[in-house]
Amino acid sequence: MRQILFVVISSLLFGGSQVLAQKAYDTIHYLGRVEGYRAQLELADGYLLASRITFNTKRGIRVFKAMAHEADKQGKLRFVETKPRQGGGEKTALWVELRNLDADRYSPKISAVYWNGTKLIPLVFSAYN
């Protein structure tokens, strides 16, 4: 009886941690270039709020996080920089907007625009393994 109780308690304590650690989404990786820098999109299929975009620049890494759990009716999904620029305000905030997203099937290429604080710059992300 003690052995059975020990096995049940052990499985609840140690086996439950694996259940809690499972992800409910798959990540699709994309690469692109903007202003001569490498841009990487990690698209979380099934939970878009976990998606992120990173730019590797001379000044360091810029990280952008998704602002919504799904694309809008036009297929747009906006990402904003997690570390706001000095001066603040919406006009100086950096963002990336993915275009023509289809939640049922993600394309091997995703078009986007990047707002660098002064102008819109088009960019294309291509899927890789």
N, C-alpha and C positions, 0 to 999 in steps of 0.2 A: 504494500500500500504506500509506503514511504517513497519507493522508487517511482511509482506512477505519479504521485504528487510532485516529486522533484522534477520529473520530465515535463509535466504540464506547466509548472511555474517557470522553469528554464526556457521553455519554448515561447511563453508569453513575454518574458523579459528580453530575450536575445533574438528571437525570431521576429518579433514585432518591429524592431528597428529597421529591418530590410524592407518591410512593407511601407513604412513611412518615408523611406528614402527614394522610392521609385518616382520617376518623372511621368507626368501625364502628357508629355509632348515630345516630338522629335525635333532636332535642330537641323536646319538646312543651311549650309555655308555658302556664301557668295563673296567674290572679290571684285573690286573695281578700282579706278584711279580718279582722283579729283585734285586739281591744282598741282599735279605731279606727285601726289602722295598716295600711298596705298590705303584703300578703304575696304573694310571687311564688314559684311552683314551676316549676323547670326539670326536667322529667322526661325522662331519657335513655332512650329506647326502644331496648332492645338491650344496654344496659350501665347498670343502675340505680345502681351505685356512683358514676357520674359525675353523678347527679342532685343538686340542691341546692334548699334553700328559703331565701329571704331575707325578713327583716322590716325595713322602714324605720321606725325609731322616733325619738323626740326625742333619745335618747342615741346614736344612730348606727344602723348596719346590723348586724343579727344574722344570722349565716349558720349553717345547719344542713346537715349532710352525711348521706347515707344510710349505714345501718349494715350492710346486707346486699346481696348481688348480685341477690336476688329476694325477692318478698313471701312471707310464710309461708303455710301451708295455708288460713288464714282470710282471706287477702288483705291482711294488714297489713304495712306497711313503716315502720320507725321511723327518724327523722332526729334527730341530736343536735347541739347547738350546738358549733361548732368552737372557740370561746373559752370555756372553762368559767368559771362564776361564782365569785366569791370565796367562800371557805369550803369549796368542793369538796363531795365526797360525792354520792351518787346522789340523795338527796332534794332537793337544791337544783339539780341539773342540769336544764336546759331541754331539752325535746324536742317533736317533732311526730310524730304517727303517722298515716299515710295508711290509709284503711280501704277494704275491698272492691275492691282492685286486681285486675284481670284482665289478665295479660300478653299474652293473645291480642288483646285489643281494649281500649284505654283509653277511658274514658267522657269526654264533654265536661265533666262535673262530677265532682269527686273529693271525697268527704267525708274529714274529718280531725279529730283532736283535738290541742290544744296544752296541754302542761303548763307553766304559768308559774312553777312553784316552790311554789305554794300550792293551785291548783285546776286541773281540766280544763276547757278552753274549746273548744266545738265550732266548726269552721270549714269552709267549702266553697270549693274552688278551681274556677274556671270557665276553660275553654280560651279562648285568643285567638290571633290570628295575629301 
